[in-house]
Amino acid sequence: MLADIQTEADIKTLVDSFYDKVNQDDLLAPIFNGFAHVNWDAHLPAMYDFWSSLLLGTSRYRGRPFPKHLPLPVDATHFQRWLNLFYATVEENFTGPNAEQAKVRALNIATMFEYRIRKYNSLSIL
């Protein structure tokens, strides 16, 4: 039986396992590593803080994540893949209310980011 997301170690497992998948993905890895040139040593701790804030209520995350995503060449396909990998990571490692909340939060993030990027790109064309 899998446990729920309850500790900082669980957050680290979630984030590290998820980004391992991202870095092996043919669609997403080129965006993160080729286009965005993500500094993983800085990005992963920020993601620990982000997800800890959302799921454990630690309030450590102080960033503004959307602006960093705006210039990325991504569309609904990328967000769906991101979401599928995130869901798979949660389901492989955890079960319980916080695990379900993680999936809800990820869906909300993917939906909003994809909508806002699409809207921005459609306005930029005009």
C-alpha positions, 0 to 999 in steps of 0.5 A: 500500500502506498502512503500519502504525500505527507513530508518534505521527503515525499515532496522531494520524491514527487519532484525528483521522480517527475523531473526524471520522467520529463528529462527522458521524454522526447517532447518535453526534454528539448523544451526544458533542456534545449530551449529553456536551458533549465538550471536543475540545481536551482530549479529542483529546490524551487519546485520542492518549495512550490509543491511543499507550499501547495500540498503541505502549506509551508508557504516557502515558495515566493516566485511567480511561475507563469512569466518564466513559461510565457516565452516557451514554444509549447501548446496543449500537447506539451501540457497534456504530456506534462500532466500525464507524466505528473499523474503517473508519478503521483500514482506510482508513488502515493495514494491519499488525499494529498496525492489527489490534491497534487493531481488537481493542482497540476490540472489547474496549473496546466489548464491555466498556463496553456490557456494564458500562453495560447491567449498571449500567442494569439494576441502577439500574432495580431 
